[in-house]
Amino acid sequence: MSWLVRLGLGGVGLKGWAWLGIAAAGLTFAIWLCAKLYLAGVYAERIRTYEDQIAQLKADLIANEVISRQADADARAAEEEERKLKELVDALQNDKSCPLTRDHVDGLRRIDESP
């Protein structure tokens, strides 16, 4: 009990201790609530950051899909051009006035000789 007197609480009765307990519980609850609200804000910011990253990834995937489609279209166009060029070379090979061979056209020989 002597330590209560040193703290100035020697004359506090049962009712006073009850009020001190309620005040301490209220203060503890307030600190807990502030921590919870702070952490909720931190988590909300993290979620917002993750949502922004997901949106950026989706935009990158869409851009990648557009680039992929364009590359496929370019590849088809190049194949069609090669096919036409090959037909032209074949037609000109049969013509005696034009001594054009497959070796004269860059790339056709490699395409024709590939497995």
FENBELGI-V963741 format. One record per backbone hydrogen bond with DSSP energy under -0.5 kcal/mol. CO is the residue of the C=O (numbers start at 1). NH is the residue of the N-H. E is the energy in kcal/mol with one decimal. If there is no record, write none. Layout:
co: (CO:CO)
nh: (NH:NH)
e: (E:E)
//
This chain:
co: (1:1:2:3:4:4:4:5:9:13:14:15:16:17:18:19:20:21:22:23:24:25:26:27:28:29:30:31:32:33:34:35:36:37:38:39:40:41:42:43:44:45:46:47:48:49:50:51:52:53:54:55:56:57:58:59:60:61:62:63:64:65:66:67:68:69:70:71:72:73:74:75:76:77:78:79:80:81:82:83:84:85:86:87:88:89:90:91:94:95:98:101:101:102:102:104:105:105:107:108:109:110:111)
nh: (4:5:6:7:8:9:10:8:12:17:18:19:20:21:22:23:24:25:26:27:28:29:30:31:32:33:34:35:36:37:38:39:40:41:42:43:44:45:46:47:48:49:50:51:52:53:54:55:56:57:58:59:60:61:62:63:64:65:66:67:68:69:70:71:72:73:74:75:76:77:78:79:80:81:82:83:84:85:86:87:88:89:90:91:92:93:94:95:96:98:100:104:105:105:109:106:108:109:111:112:113:114:114)
e: (-0.7:-1.4:-1.9:-1.5:-0.5:-3.1:-0.5:-1.0:-1.1:-2.4:-2.0:-2.1:-2.7:-2.4:-2.6:-2.6:-2.6:-2.6:-2.7:-2.7:-2.6:-2.7:-2.5:-2.4:-2.6:-2.9:-2.4:-2.3:-2.5:-2.6:-2.5:-2.7:-2.4:-2.0:-2.3:-2.9:-2.4:-2.2:-2.2:-2.6:-2.4:-2.4:-2.8:-2.7:-2.2:-2.3:-2.6:-2.5:-2.3:-2.5:-2.5:-2.3:-2.5:-2.5:-2.4:-2.5:-2.6:-2.3:-2.2:-2.4:-2.7:-2.7:-2.3:-2.6:-2.5:-2.5:-2.7:-2.5:-2.5:-2.4:-2.6:-2.5:-2.3:-2.4:-2.5:-2.5:-2.4:-2.6:-2.6:-2.3:-2.3:-2.6:-2.8:-2.4:-2.7:-1.9:-1.0:-0.5:-0.5:-1.1:-1.0:-1.1:-0.5:-1.0:-0.5:-0.6:-0.8:-0.8:-2.0:-3.0:-2.2:-0.6:-0.7)
//
